[in-house]
Amino acid sequence: MTITQEKPLAANVRADFPILHQQINGKPLVYLDNAATSQKPIAVLDTLRHYYEFDNANVHRGVHTLSSRATDAYEGSRDKVAAFVNAASRQEIIFTRNATEAINLVGYSWGVANLQPGDEIILTVMEHHSNLIPWQLIAQRTGAVLKFVELTESEEFDFNHFKSLLSDKTRLVAVVHVSNTLGCINPVKEICAEAHRDGAKVLIDASQAVPHLQVDVQDMDCDWLVATGHKMCGPTGIGFLYGKLELLRSMPPFLGGGEMIADVFLDHSTYADLPHKFEAGTPAISEAIALGAAVDYLTSIGMDTIHAYEQQLTDYLLEQLEQVPTIRIYGPKNGRDRAALAAFTAGDVHPHDLSTILDQAGVAIRAGHHCTQPLHRYLGAQSTARASLYFYNTREEIDVFIATLKEAVEFFGSIFG
């Protein structure tokens, strides 16, 4: 990859993504489902292959050369992730299968050990199911009470409502950094500050933020932050939990087994220090190493560069969508206030029908509730269509999407009209 200032960012990087250079239904692929999963650059694909061809061995358990190389690469990726989010220590990064597992880790370790009947957990109506269902289960187990921040008229995080919910009963605030449906970028630093004034802990779901924005956990001052690799050019099956060091040390193990122990006796065990206390069993070794390669790739471009380019794309996407009859866009309308995605409806046309017609033209978008069913009910929409961008997308691809979308809307309009 060679970045030149004369070309748009996508023109410099598209050659790194083999999957983009194919035809779907006889048309060039236009991939606009990046909020669901991103595509993988050659550097990540090569890293996966290299591990299995040259270094395949279990980590931490062998003194032979292959195990040493695998361990060095695995732990090297931890260093890369720690630097990527500016963790104070590599021990603050726990590898998990995904963001969902990371949230469950916090819930079943810290939550079960610390929450009591009547304690309050503050969430939002925009949460992904992954940051909702675990807390429902924890509340059922502990007797804690769930409260929900609602939206402003511009369909963003209502900070005043949030402050009104905080009390001396608040023990946890768990909030998404970027909504995968509304696209709004929530004021997470201010959320952390307000919550901490009331003595509450804060967990940030940064699954839609880490791939697109510069994330600094120390500046944010969150207690935990979760993200998933497959949305940030990495493989599936790998994610991570960031947690403040002393907080993680105070938490009991989430899973028991090999790797997370210090000494094992028949009737009891002692546990390893961080990060291994929370990484029971053989980890996703190749995936973790490849996540490190994805971090290297994103770092080589620069997260500020990615965000600036995506803001330009988002502005263009919103401008073009607003020209399509019957389109209703959800979330803030200013591209500078949102991430690179747009969920929308088109009158009475079902989003699945739109997605099917777009797919015939080679355009991949999302259609459904995007794992935010409560939010869709709150908005009065059964489902939405969603176009989501990444730094390898282009204005020309948006033009193809919009042209096909207009044709689909006109077609269904003639039927319903």
N, C-alpha and C positions, 0 to 999 in steps of 0.2 A: 504494500500500500504506500503510495506517494501522495501526500497532500499538497496541492497547489492552490494558491490564492485566486488564480484566474478562473477556476472552475467551481461550480456549486459543489458542496460536500459530497453529494450522492455520486457525482461523476467520478470522484476520486476513489470511491470505495465499492461501487457495485460489482466490479470484477472480483472482489474478494468473496462474493456470496454466490456459489454455483447454482443454488436452487432457483435463483431469480431469473436465470437464463434458460427458460423453458416455455413451452406453449401449453395452455390449458384450453381444451375445446377449440383448438386451432388458432388461438389468440395468445399474444404474449402475456405471461403472468403479470398481474398487477396485485401485489400482496399488500393488503391493507387490514390485516388482522394481527397487528403487532402487539396489541394490548393482551391478546391471548397467549401468544408466544412469538418470540423473535426468530429470525433466521440466523444461521451460524456461519461465521467466516471460515475460510480455509485454514487459518491459523488454529482455530479450535478443533476442526475436523482432523487436522494433522496431529494435534496433540493427543487426541483420543487414540488414533491409530498407532502412534509412536509408543504410547504406554503399553498397549497390548502386544506390539511386535518386539519390544526391546526390554521393558521394565516390569512386566507383569509379575507381581509378587505381593504378599500381604505386607502391610505397613506396621512399624513399631515392634514387630515380633521376631524378626530374623536379623542375623548378623552377616548374612551373605550379601554379595554385591547387588543382586536384583532388589532385595528387600531394602537395602540402604538407599538405592537410587529412588525407589518408589516412595520411601518415607521422606526423603529430602524434597521430592517434587510435591508431595501432598502437603507437607508442612510449609513449603515455600509458597503454596497457594494461600495458605492462611495468612502469611505475611502480606501478600498482595491485597487480599480482601481487607485486612486491617488498615493498610495504608489508604486504600480506595475510599473508605468511609471515615478515615482519620480516627480510628480507635486509639486509645491511649496505650493499649497493650495487645499483643497478639493473642493473649489468653482470653481476651474478651470476645473472640470470634469462635462460635460453635458451628460446625458444619451439621446441617440437617438435610432431610430429603427435599424440603421445600419450605416456603413461608408458612404453610399450614401447620406443618410439624413443629416449626419454631414457636408458633403461637401456642400450640397445645403443650409444648414443653414448659413455657412460662405458666400456663394455666394449671397444669397438673403438678408442677413443682412449687412455684411460689404461691399460686392461687389457693390450692388446697391447704397449704401449710399456714397461710396468713389470713385468709378471709373468714369472717365470722357472720352469723345471722344478723341481718340489718346493715352490714357494710354495703357500700354502693360502688358500682362499676359504671362509669360513663362511657358510652359508645356514641355513634352517630347513626342517623337513618340511612346514610350512604355506604355503610360498611359492606365489604365483600363477605360472603357467607363464611369465609375462612377466619374472619375476625369478628364473627357474630356467634356462630354455633358453638365454638369452644367455650365462650363465656356464658352462653345459655346453660351448657352442661355443668360448668363450674358453679354457677349460681344455684342450680338445682341441688348440687352436692353440698354446698357450704351454707346456703340460706342467704347469700348475697342478693342484692337487688340491682337490676339493670335499669339505667336511665339513658335517654337518647337525645342528642343534640339535633335540632331540626335545621331547616334551610332558610336562608334569607329569600327575599323576593327574586333575587337574581340567581337563585338555586346554588348557593354557596354555603359554606360552614357559617352558622350563625354564632358569632363569637359572644354576643351579649347573652344569648340563650345558654351557651356553654357556661359562662360565668355564673348565671343564675342557678345552675344545677349543682355547682360546687358547694360542698359543705364539709363539716368536720367528720361526716360519715363517708366521704369519698375516699376510697382506698386505691382505685385504679382508674386511669383514663386510657382507653385503647382506641386509637383513631388512625384512619388511613391518611397517608401523606398526599397522595393524588388519587382522586376517585376514578375508577375504571369505567364509570358510566357518565358522570358529569364532567369529568376532565378538570375539575377545579383543583387548584394547588392550595392545600390547607396551611394556615399559619402555624406550623408545628412548633417553631421556637417559642412563640407567644403562648401556645397551648401548654407547653412544658412548664414555662415560667409560672403561669396561673395555677396549674395543678400542684406544683411543688410548694407554692405559698400555703396551700391547704394540706400539705403533707402527703399528697397522693403520688403514686408512681405512675409513669407514663410509658406505654408501649406504642411504637409507631410502626404501622404496616407500610413499608416503603417499596412494595413490590413494583408499583408503577412509577416510582420516583427514581430509584437507584439507576435504572437504565437510561434515564433522560436528563437528570439534574445532578449538579454537584451536591453531594450529601456529606455533611460533616457532623458526626454524632456528638463530638465534644462541644461544638458551637451550639447545636440544637439542645444539648443537655437532656436528651431522652434517657430513660432507664434501660429500655430495651428497644431494639429496632430489628425488623425482620425483612428479608428479601429472598427472591428466588432466582436461580441461575438462568432458567430457560427464557426469561424475558429480557435478559441483558447479554445476549449473544452466546450464552453458555448452554450446556446440555440440560436435558431434563433429569430429574432425580437428584438434584443438588440445590441446596439453598443455604442460608446462614442466619444465625441469631447473633446479634451484638447485644451484650449486656455489660453494665458497669461491673468492674472486677469484684469488688467486695460484695455486691448484691448477688452475683452469680455464685460466689463462694458460700454465701449464706443459704443457698437454695439446695434442697435435697435432690438426689438423682431422680431423673425422669424414667429411665429404662435401666434395668440391671443386666449384667452379663460380662462377657470378656471385654477387655480394653479399658473399662472404666474403673478398674480396681487398683488398690495398692496391695493389700493382702487379703487372702480368702481362707477362711476356716470353715469347718462343717456347720457351725452354728452362727457365724456372723462374718462380716467383711468390712474392710475399710476401703475408702475410695480414693482414687487418684485426684491430683490437683487439676485445675482447669488447664486446657479445655476438655481433657479426656474424660472427666467425670460425667459429661453429658454426651459422649460419643460411644455408646455401647455397641459391641460387635464389630464385624468388619465393615468399614465405611464404604461409601461410594467413591473409591479411590480415583479411578480414571475421570469420573465426573468432576471431582474436586480439583484435580490437576487441570482439567480443561476449563473449569471456571476461572482458574488463575490465568489461563491464556486469554480468556475473554476479557478479564480485567486489564491485562496488558494491552489488548487491542483497543479497548475503549480509552484507556489512558493515553495511548499513542495519538489518538485523534484529539482528545481533550473534551471533558464534559461540558465546559463552557461553549466550546465550538459546536458540539452536538445540540445543546439547548438553543443556541442562537439560530442555528439553521432550522431546527424544528419549529421555532416560533414563526419564522417566515412561512414555512409550509402550512402551519396551522392557520395563520391569518388568511392565506390564499384558500385553504379548504373551506373555512367559514364563509368567506366572501362568495365563493362559488355555490356552496350549498344554499345560501340565502336567495340565490337566483332561481332555484328549483321550486315550482309551484307546489303548495300544500306541505312543504317541509317544515317541521317543527324541531328545532335543535334544543337539546337539554343542556343545562349548565350555563356558566357565564358566557356571554356573547363576544367578549373581547379576547382575542387570541393571546394577549399578553398576560391574562389572568388564568390561563388554563394550559393543560398539557396537550400533547399532539394527538388528540382524538376527538371525535364528535359522535355522540349517540343521537339518533333522530327518528322521527316517524314521518310518514307521508300520507296524511289523511286516513282513509279507511283501508289502505293497502297493508296487508300483513308483512312485517319485516322478513319473514321466511320467504315470501314470494319475491320480494325485492332481491334478497340474497341469491335466490335460485337463478333469476334472470341475469344478475351481474356475473354469476359464476359462468354462465354460458358465454359471456364476453371475456372470460379470463380474469375477472376481478374478484378477489377474495375479501369479503367483509364478514363481520359477525352479525348474527341475528338471534334474539332471545332476550333473556333477562340478565345475562352477563354475571350470574351468581350474585345479583343484587335484587332479589324478589321484593323484600320490604321497601326498598327505594322505589321500585317501579309502582308498587301499590300507592306509595306516598305521592308519586307524581301523577297517578291516574292513568298509567300506561301499562298494558298487559305485557308488552315487550317492545324493544326498540331495535333498530339497525345501528351498527356502529362501524365507522371507518377509523382505524387507528394507524398512525404513521410512525416511521422510524427514520433514522438519518440516511438510510439508503433509498428512501422514496424520493420521487421527483414531482415537480409541478405538472409535467406531461402525464404522469400516471394519474394525478388528480383530475386532469382534463378528461382522460378516458373514463374514469369513474363517474364523473359528473355527466358526461354525454350519455353514457349507458343508463344512469339513474334517471335522467330526464325522459329517455325513451320508455323506461319501465313505468314511470309515473303517468306519462301520457297514455300508454297502453292500458293500464288499469283504470285510468280516468275515463277512457272511452267505454270500458265495460260497466263501471259503476255509475257513469253519468247517464 
